[in-house]
């Protein structure tokens, strides 16, 4: 199977037959890729370019001498359905070693069914693994005004998926940002998007779970 045929399969069904192509590319000395698929929390919405947590991750890896390339495929306003539809092409193009999935918040804000969010995230996890990547899922929470039942079900969505699919999890991506007394100082004026002061905290939330997934070297 040549690379063109394999890419075509990835775009359609993410067939496991494509795995040898990725393995060959890495064996040939290509730089491993960490692919981030997220929404505005990862897309530097309202921030100076290069100050978001994904950019800080790239800097941390470089400072540590880790030979890893970070690809930020996050789009402000994206939902799990959007991420699911975009993922096959991203996997084919970048052949990542690790996929970080940071989606679901916009689903909840738009009142989309939790089952749809669950199904989309599950499909993204399985597609990433079928392409040979390790997966890190970033969990989210909702404000209290959404009701405790909904909040509990929404939080459980991530923990249940991580357990069922056996993937790494950050239980709450905005821990230390949205759940602290001085939270207003860590958000932009819209009170939705974290500001530049919050970005290192967000990276520190991700790093312990990501580090064991990174390729050696």
N, C-alpha and C positions, 0 to 999 in steps of 0.2 A: 504494500500500500504506500503510495507516494504521499508527500506532505499535502498536496492540494486535495487529494481524496480524503485524507484524514481531517483536514480543516472543514471540509464540507460535512463530514459526519458530525463533527463537534457542533457545527451550527444547527444541525438537525436534531440529533439524539444524544450527543455527548457520549458516543460509544466508547467502551473501554478499549477497543482496538486501537484507539489513538494514543494510548499510553506509551508505546515504544518510541513514538516521535519525540515526545517530551523528554523521555529518558535519554534519547540520543542527543538532543540539543544540550542538556545539562552535562552529559558526558563529554561533549565537545568543548566545554569550557565557557558556556554562556553564563551570564550573571543571573542567579536565582531572583525571582520576582515575588514581592509581597503585593497582592492586589487588594485595594480597599474599595468596597462597593457600599456606598452610604448616601446619606442625604445632606442637608445643610450643615449638620453638626460636624461633618467631615470635609465639606466643600469650601471651607473658609468664608462662609457667608458673613458679610459685614466686617471682615477682618483684613488687615494688610496682608498682601500676598506673601506667603512664606512664613506666616506666624501661626498657622493652624497646627493641630496636634499631628496630622499626617506629615507635614513638613518637618516638624520637630522630631518625629520618628526617624525620618530619613537622616537628619543631622546626627541623632544619637547613634544610629547604625554606623555612619561614617566615622564618627569620633571613636567608636569602639573597634574600628578596623574590620567591621563585618562587610563582606562583599555581597551586598544585597541591594537590589533596585526596588524602589517603592513606586507603584503606579496608583495614583489616586483617581478612581473612576466614579467619584461621588458627584451627585447632582442635587442641588437645592430643590426641595419639594418632592423628591422621589419617594415612591411607595415600594412596598415589597413586590407588587405586580410589575412595576417598572424595572426594578432590579432583576427580577426573574427573567424578563424579556430581553434585557441587555446582556445578561451574563454569558450565554453561549458564545457570542462573538468575542467578548473580553477574554474568555478562557482560551479560545482558539488563537487570538492575537498574541496574548502575553504568556501563555503556558505557565501560570504561576505555581510556585512551590507552596505558598500560603495564600488563602483568601480570608480577608476580614470582612464580615457582613455586619453592617451598622444600619439597619433599616427597621421600620415598624412604627416609629413615632408618628409619622404622617398618616399612616393607616388609622391609628387611634384618633388623631385629631380630626380626621374626616368622617369618623363614625363607621368605618368599614368593618365588616364582620371579622371577629377574631379568628374564626376558622379559616377564612381566606388568607389572613396574615400568616397563620401557622402553616398552611399548605404551601404558600409561596416560599417561606423561609426553608421549609423542609426540602422543597425542590431545588433551591439554591445550594443547600448543603450537599445534597446527593449529587448534583451536577458537578460541583467543585471536586468532590472526592472521586467521582468517576473520571475526571480529568487528571487525577493524580495529585491533587493539592490537599494540604491540611487546612482545616477550617477553624476559625475563631469567631464565635458569635458574641456580639455586644448587646447585652440586655438593657432594656429601658424601663421607665416607670412613667406614670401619669400624675398630674396634680391632684390634690385631694378632692377638688370640686367635681371630678369625674365619678366619684363614688367609690367606696372601699371595695365593693364586690367587683366592679370592673377593674380597678387597680390590681387587685389580687389575681384575677384571671389573666390580666395582661402580663404581669410579672412572671406568673407561672408558665406562660406560653414559652418563654425563653429557657427557663430552667428545665421544663419538661422536654423540650426539643433537644437540648444539649445532652440530657441523660439518655433519651431514646436513641439519638443518632450518634452518641459517644463522641462528641466534639467539645473542644475547649470553650469555656464561657467566661465572660466578664459579667457578673450578675447585674450590676448597675453601672453603666458607662459614665454617668454623671455623679457618681459618688464623690463627696467632698466638694461638689459644686452646687447642686440643686438641693441638697439635704442638710445644709449647714445654716447657722444663724446669720452669717454674713453673706448669704447667697446673692442678695441684690447687688453686691459689689463685684460679682463674678459674671454678671449678665449684661448684655447690651441693653439699650433703652427699651427694646421691644419686650424685654423680660422673658424671652423665649430662647435666644441664641447666646451661648457663652461668649464672653469677651476674651481678649488676648491673655488676661491674667489667668483665666481658667484652663487654657490649652495645655500647659505643663501638667496640671493635675489630671486632665483627661488622658494624657499620654502615660502618666504613672499608673493609671488604672488599667491600661491596656498592656503595658510592658511585661508584668510578671506572667501573664497568661500567654503572651506572644513569644517570649524568649525561648521556651522549650520547643516551639514549633519551627523555629528558624533553622535553615540548613546549616550544617557545620562548616566552619571555615571562615 
